[in-house]
């Protein structure tokens, strides 16, 4: 287990949900673009607040995360909310995973951050995992966020700009691209507050 995964595994160890069970707000505004009842990969899904909610909306979700404690809590949420027929949780190291090819109608990345060399590999992997015509959605922190204490990485190299997103998904049809500020909810290890994010929704062509 690498140090990043170990740290997240420790964060997810308490019984309570670290990030609560409400889905990401940007995600909820974009699911009309997803194939109804389609296959969906949620990477770094942690305790499942997004993946379980997506299963409740009818999607067939594969939720993956490197932290076993997070996956266990996601599966427990799916059981409690009656969606185990549409929700599968797996513990994987994304950097070592044998990524599926042309397997999903939608791939979602909500606040999984990588160093630049890793990000290039992960963006290729996420793109290859999509079926032709599939939808990719991502919200991650902007480098300006690294100087704020409301949440997110303290290293700006882990964050991305709109230019980064355009480069990472060159060849995709970009449906939505924005840089904005939004409220970050408090968690066990940060106070929350105003956060700066970059968002993209793109179609594989």
N, C-alpha and C positions, 0 to 999 in steps of 0.2 A: 504494500500500500504506500503510495507516494505521500509526501507531507501535506500537500493540498487536500487530497482525499481524506487523509487521517484527520486533518483539522475540521473538515466538514462533518465527518463521521462523529466527532466529539460534539460538535454543535447540535447535531440532531439527536444526541443521546437522551435528553430529557423527554419525559412522557408528553409534555404539552407540545403543540405545534409551534415551531419557532416563528414561522411566517404566517400563521393563521391558515384558514381554509378558503379565503376569498380569491378568485382568479385574478390574474393580471388584467387591469382595466383596458389596456390597448388590445389585448387578445380578444376581449369580449366584443369590441367594436369591429373586428375584422373577420369573424368566423363565417359571415355570409359569403366570403370568397372561397371557403373551403368546400370540397366535394361533400355533399350530405352523406352521412353514415360512412364516410371514407376511412381509409387506414391512415393513422397519424403517428408520427414519432415525436415524442417530447423529450428533448435531451436535457440533462442536468435538472430533472424534474423534482429532485429533492423529496419532500414529504407529500408531493402529489397534488398541491392545491390547484395547479393548472390542468394536469393530466386527468385527475378524477372528475373535475368539472367538465372537461371536454367529453369524457365518457358519458356523463349525464346528458350531454347534448346529442348523443347518438353516434359519436365517432368511435372507431375501434383503435384504442390507444396502446402503443408500446411506450412505456415510461422508463427511461434509463437514467441511472445516476451512479456515480462511483462510490457513494457512501451507503453502506448496507443499512445503517440505522435509518437513513432517509427512505430507502426503498421499502423497508419493513413498515414504516408508518404510512407510506403511500398505499400499500396493499391493504393495510388495516382500514384506511379511509374508504377505499373502494368497497371493501366488505361491508362496512357500516352503512354505506350509501347505496348499496345494492347494484353495483355496476361491474362485478367481477367478470361477467360475461363479455364485457367490452374493454376491460382494463387489465393489462399485464405489466408487472414491474420487474425489471431486471437490474442487477448490480453489475455495471461494466465500467472499465477505465476507457473513456472515449478515445484516448490517444493510442490505445492498444487494441481496441475493439475491431473485429472483422466486420466492417460496416456492410449492411445489406445494399444491394444495387437495384435501382428501379423498383423499389418495394413499397413506397408510401405515396399517398395522395397529398399529404401535407407533412412538413417538418417544421417544428417550432423550437426556437432557442430564446428563452427568456432569462437573460442575465447570467449566461455562462460565458466567462471571459477567458481568453487565451493570450499568451504572449504572441508577438507578431509571426514568428516562424510556425508556431503551432496553429495559429488562426488560419493561415493559408492552407494548411493540410486539412483542418477541420471543415473549412468552407467547401473545399473540393469534395470531402466525404459526404457532407450534408447534401450537396447538390447531386451527387451520384445516387444517394439514397432515394431521391425523389423520382417518381414516374414522370415521363414526358407530360408536360402540362400541369404538373403538380405545383403546389404553392409553398413557398418558404416565408416564414414570419420570424422576425427577430427584433427584440428590444434589448439594448445593452447601454452601458454608461459611456458618456463622452469623457475625454481626457480632463476637462475642467472639473469633473466630479471628484477627481482624486484629491483635491485640496479641501473638500467639504467633509463634514463629519456625519452627514445624513445617511450614509450607507455606501456600499460598493467598494471597489478596489482602491487602495491607496497608491498604487503604482499606475501612472498614466499610460504606460506601455500596454497594460491589459485592456485599456479602453479604446474606443474607435470613433472616428469622425465619419461624416457623410462621404467624404472622398474615399475613405477606406472601404466603406460599404459598396460604393460604385465599382471599385476595383475588385473587391472580393466576389461580386456577383455580376461581373461583366459577362454578357451573353445571355443573361436572364432578362425577361421583360419586367421592368420595375413598375409596380402598381402604386406604391406608396413609399415615400422617402421623406423623413423629416428629422429635424433636431429641435428638441423642445425641453422645457422644464416641467416637472410634475411632482406631486407630493409623494414622498416615500414614507410608508407606514413604519412606525417604530417596531423594532425587533429586540430580541434578548441582548444583542451585541451592538446595536446602534440606535440612536435616539429618533431617527427619522427626520423629516423636514423636506426642504426643496431639493430635488435632484435633477441633473441634466442628462438626458438620454438621447440616443440616436435610434431610429426605427426604420425598418424596411419590410415591405411585403413585395415579393417578386415571384414571377411564374417561370418555371423551367420550359425552355423552348427547344 
